[in-house]
Amino acid sequence: MNELLRCMKCAPKPEKHLILIGPPGSGKGTQSPIIKDEHCLCPLATGDMLRAVVSSKTALCIKAKEAMDNGELVYDDLVVGIIDEAIKKPSCKKGFILDGFPRTVAQAQKVILCL
């Protein structure tokens, strides 16, 4: 029933793609849920998504976990692939909010190819 109400509320809303960029502690994670509720968008926090993915035991995810454990950045293609899968889900049909990604021009160019 909640999903039906959400669909009815979100139907007239236009599709949007938002990117929240800022240093740690700047409020990206605070503002994302507020924007999500108001505009019926799918929140995509790359840090949370990566933590969820590394629990799987594929070779790619093991490499991502090693990089994260060493305090290194996970390479762009993996993160963009995770984002690409997420934005194709029905919950992201009306659009999404990217929280903290992209961080570089190269990452932005790769994300644009997913749209």
Contacts in CASP RR format, 6 or more apart in sequence:
PFRMAT RR
TARGET T0000
AUTHOR 0000-0000-0000
METHOD contacts of the structure
MODEL  1
MNELLRCMKCAPKPEKHLILIGPPGSGKGTQSPIIKDEHCLCPLATGDML
RAVVSSKTALCIKAKEAMDNGELVYDDLVVGIIDEAIKKPSCKKGFILDG
FPRTVAQAQKVILCL
6 40 0 8 1.000
9 40 0 8 1.000
10 40 0 8 1.000
10 94 0 8 1.000
13 39 0 8 1.000
13 40 0 8 1.000
13 94 0 8 1.000
15 93 0 8 1.000
15 94 0 8 1.000
15 95 0 8 1.000
16 39 0 8 1.000
16 41 0 8 1.000
16 94 0 8 1.000
16 95 0 8 1.000
17 95 0 8 1.000
17 96 0 8 1.000
17 98 0 8 1.000
17 115 0 8 1.000
18 35 0 8 1.000
18 41 0 8 1.000
18 96 0 8 1.000
18 97 0 8 1.000
18 98 0 8 1.000
19 97 0 8 1.000
19 98 0 8 1.000
19 100 0 8 1.000
19 101 0 8 1.000
19 102 0 8 1.000
20 28 0 8 1.000
20 29 0 8 1.000
20 31 0 8 1.000
20 32 0 8 1.000
20 97 0 8 1.000
20 98 0 8 1.000
20 99 0 8 1.000
20 100 0 8 1.000
21 28 0 8 1.000
21 100 0 8 1.000
21 103 0 8 1.000
22 28 0 8 1.000
22 100 0 8 1.000
28 99 0 8 1.000
28 100 0 8 1.000
29 45 0 8 1.000
29 99 0 8 1.000
32 43 0 8 1.000
32 45 0 8 1.000
32 97 0 8 1.000
32 99 0 8 1.000
33 43 0 8 1.000
35 41 0 8 1.000
35 97 0 8 1.000
36 42 0 8 1.000
36 43 0 8 1.000
36 97 0 8 1.000
39 94 0 8 1.000
40 94 0 8 1.000
41 92 0 8 1.000
41 94 0 8 1.000
41 95 0 8 1.000
41 96 0 8 1.000
41 97 0 8 1.000
42 86 0 8 1.000
42 87 0 8 1.000
42 89 0 8 1.000
42 91 0 8 1.000
42 92 0 8 1.000
42 94 0 8 1.000
42 95 0 8 1.000
42 96 0 8 1.000
42 97 0 8 1.000
43 96 0 8 1.000
43 97 0 8 1.000
43 99 0 8 1.000
44 83 0 8 1.000
44 86 0 8 1.000
44 87 0 8 1.000
44 92 0 8 1.000
44 96 0 8 1.000
44 97 0 8 1.000
44 98 0 8 1.000
44 99 0 8 1.000
44 101 0 8 1.000
45 99 0 8 1.000
45 100 0 8 1.000
46 79 0 8 1.000
46 82 0 8 1.000
46 83 0 8 1.000
46 98 0 8 1.000
46 99 0 8 1.000
46 100 0 8 1.000
46 101 0 8 1.000
49 82 0 8 1.000
49 83 0 8 1.000
49 86 0 8 1.000
50 64 0 8 1.000
50 68 0 8 1.000
50 74 0 8 1.000
50 79 0 8 1.000
50 82 0 8 1.000
51 68 0 8 1.000
53 61 0 8 1.000
53 64 0 8 1.000
53 82 0 8 1.000
54 61 0 8 1.000
54 62 0 8 1.000
54 64 0 8 1.000
54 65 0 8 1.000
54 68 0 8 1.000
55 61 0 8 1.000
60 78 0 8 1.000
63 78 0 8 1.000
64 74 0 8 1.000
64 78 0 8 1.000
67 73 0 8 1.000
67 74 0 8 1.000
67 75 0 8 1.000
68 74 0 8 1.000
76 104 0 8 1.000
76 106 0 8 1.000
76 107 0 8 1.000
76 110 0 8 1.000
77 110 0 8 1.000
79 101 0 8 1.000
79 107 0 8 1.000
80 107 0 8 1.000
80 110 0 8 1.000
80 111 0 8 1.000
80 114 0 8 1.000
81 114 0 8 1.000
83 98 0 8 1.000
83 101 0 8 1.000
83 111 0 8 1.000
83 114 0 8 1.000
84 114 0 8 1.000
86 92 0 8 1.000
86 96 0 8 1.000
87 95 0 8 1.000
87 96 0 8 1.000
87 114 0 8 1.000
87 115 0 8 1.000
98 111 0 8 1.000
101 107 0 8 1.000
101 111 0 8 1.000
102 108 0 8 1.000
102 110 0 8 1.000
102 111 0 8 1.000
END
